[in-house]
């Protein structure tokens, strides 16, 4: 079993399944700004595309924490 990762789009889809109105761009911006702790931005020199690393286990842990009551 390896470290499973998610794309920004997959994260947005899962968040929408939980009732959040959110776009992949908003997820990406939130990760970049430190709002969403489950992902990291890898800056690329001379490239304006953003590369995100989102481990599924970190996202699932964040969802569990936010939905715990």
Backbone bond lengths (Angstrom), bond angles and torsions (degrees), N, CA, C in turn:
res aa  C-N    CA-C-N  psi(-1)  N-CA   C-N-CA  omega(-1)  CA-C   N-CA-C  phi
1 X - - - 1.458 - - 1.535 108.60 -
2 X 1.309 116.88 123.48 1.455 121.84 -179.44 1.515 111.57 -98.21
3 X 1.291 115.20 -176.97 1.457 121.19 175.88 1.528 108.27 -81.82
4 X 1.300 116.49 109.49 1.459 121.04 -179.43 1.522 109.60 -80.22
5 X 1.319 116.31 136.70 1.457 121.01 177.94 1.522 109.88 -117.57
6 X 1.317 114.74 161.36 1.462 122.82 177.82 1.512 109.17 -121.98
7 X 1.312 115.79 153.25 1.461 120.33 172.33 1.526 108.42 -87.29
8 X 1.306 115.50 164.33 1.461 120.48 176.48 1.534 109.58 -59.08
9 X 1.335 116.88 -40.14 1.467 120.71 179.04 1.534 111.37 -63.38
10 X 1.343 117.14 -42.25 1.460 119.82 177.97 1.527 111.51 -62.22
11 X 1.323 116.43 -40.71 1.466 120.40 178.18 1.523 109.92 -62.86
12 X 1.323 117.76 -46.03 1.465 121.25 178.87 1.525 110.38 -59.90
13 X 1.331 117.36 -42.50 1.470 120.89 178.56 1.526 110.81 -61.22
14 X 1.313 117.05 -43.98 1.473 120.63 -179.86 1.531 111.11 -67.04
15 X 1.315 116.94 -37.57 1.465 119.86 178.09 1.532 110.16 -66.53
16 X 1.336 117.12 -38.85 1.469 120.30 177.14 1.527 110.66 -65.11
17 X 1.328 117.83 -36.63 1.465 121.43 176.06 1.528 111.24 -60.32
18 X 1.322 116.30 -28.29 1.473 121.80 178.55 1.524 112.02 -87.84
19 X 1.351 116.85 1.78 1.460 120.32 175.44 1.515 115.43 101.91
20 X 1.317 117.84 1.30 1.464 119.86 179.22 1.520 109.93 -84.36
21 X 1.314 115.92 140.19 1.463 121.37 172.99 1.521 106.51 -94.00
22 X 1.329 115.95 104.51 1.457 119.95 -172.97 1.528 110.01 -152.27
23 X 1.302 115.58 148.47 1.463 121.27 178.93 1.523 109.21 -110.25
24 X 1.329 116.61 162.51 1.464 118.83 174.83 1.532 112.63 -58.40
25 X 1.319 117.35 -35.98 1.466 120.36 178.39 1.521 111.23 -62.80
26 X 1.326 116.58 -40.69 1.462 120.43 179.19 1.527 110.92 -67.20
27 X 1.319 116.99 -39.36 1.469 120.12 175.72 1.527 109.50 -60.65
28 X 1.324 116.84 -47.87 1.466 121.03 -179.60 1.529 111.30 -60.55
29 X 1.321 116.40 -45.48 1.465 120.03 178.74 1.524 110.80 -62.38
30 X 1.331 117.14 -40.35 1.464 121.52 179.52 1.513 112.70 -63.91
31 X 1.321 116.32 -39.43 1.469 119.70 176.47 1.525 109.75 -65.76
32 X 1.328 116.07 -45.60 1.466 120.12 -179.32 1.527 111.89 -60.86
33 X 1.332 117.08 -36.50 1.464 121.69 -177.89 1.527 112.87 -86.06
34 X 1.333 117.56 -3.31 1.459 120.85 179.22 1.510 114.35 83.82
35 X 1.312 118.41 10.40 1.460 122.17 179.41 1.524 110.77 -74.60
36 X 1.325 116.18 -40.02 1.463 121.36 178.60 1.520 108.59 -105.18
37 X 1.340 117.36 110.32 1.462 121.21 -173.47 1.525 114.40 -80.28
38 X 1.318 118.18 -1.66 1.464 120.65 -174.83 1.523 113.27 -85.42
39 X 1.319 118.37 -0.20 1.462 120.28 -178.89 1.512 111.84 -137.54
40 X 1.318 114.35 164.40 1.463 121.39 177.95 1.520 109.54 -131.52
41 X 1.321 114.96 145.63 1.453 121.74 176.12 1.521 108.61 -99.11
42 X 1.323 115.58 130.46 1.450 121.45 175.17 1.521 106.62 -106.74
43 X 1.318 115.98 112.36 1.462 120.24 -178.95 1.523 109.41 -77.76
44 X 1.320 114.88 140.21 1.460 121.10 178.56 1.518 109.00 -114.14
45 X 1.311 115.95 127.70 1.465 120.93 178.94 1.528 110.37 -64.89
46 X 1.329 116.22 131.69 1.449 121.27 175.42 1.513 114.79 68.81
47 X 1.319 117.81 10.14 1.461 121.52 -178.69 1.522 107.42 -129.00
48 X 1.304 115.83 127.82 1.464 119.35 -177.48 1.524 112.97 -87.36
49 X 1.325 117.61 -5.75 1.456 120.29 175.11 1.519 109.12 -73.28
50 X 1.322 115.50 141.47 1.458 119.78 178.39 1.524 109.02 -96.97
51 X 1.314 117.04 141.00 1.463 123.00 177.37 1.520 107.88 -117.74
52 X 1.329 115.75 123.75 1.454 120.99 -178.62 1.513 110.54 -113.81
53 X 1.318 115.32 143.18 1.458 121.60 172.39 1.524 106.37 -115.12
54 X 1.330 115.48 118.64 1.463 121.92 -178.53 1.519 107.24 -128.58
55 X 1.319 116.13 109.48 1.461 120.21 177.94 1.525 108.87 -82.34
56 X 1.328 114.52 131.60 1.460 120.18 -177.46 1.528 111.96 -57.37
57 X 1.324 117.71 -40.32 1.454 121.25 -179.36 1.533 110.92 -61.81
58 X 1.329 117.95 -38.41 1.468 121.13 179.03 1.528 110.80 -69.10
59 X 1.329 116.49 -40.79 1.466 119.45 177.78 1.526 110.27 -65.14
60 X 1.337 117.92 -45.76 1.467 121.21 179.88 1.526 111.25 -61.13
61 X 1.321 116.76 -38.76 1.470 120.98 178.20 1.535 110.22 -64.55
62 X 1.328 117.20 -41.82 1.461 121.97 179.05 1.525 110.33 -63.45
63 X 1.341 117.08 -43.83 1.469 121.21 178.83 1.528 109.85 -62.31
64 X 1.316 117.27 -45.23 1.464 120.88 -179.95 1.522 111.28 -60.71
65 X 1.320 116.51 -41.07 1.463 120.60 178.79 1.526 111.35 -64.94
66 X 1.324 116.84 -41.55 1.465 121.36 -177.70 1.523 112.26 -73.25
67 X 1.334 117.50 -26.44 1.466 119.82 -177.07 1.527 112.66 -98.35
68 X 1.328 116.88 -4.32 1.470 121.01 179.26 1.519 109.80 -71.21
69 X 1.314 116.07 135.48 1.477 120.12 178.31 1.491 111.04 -135.43
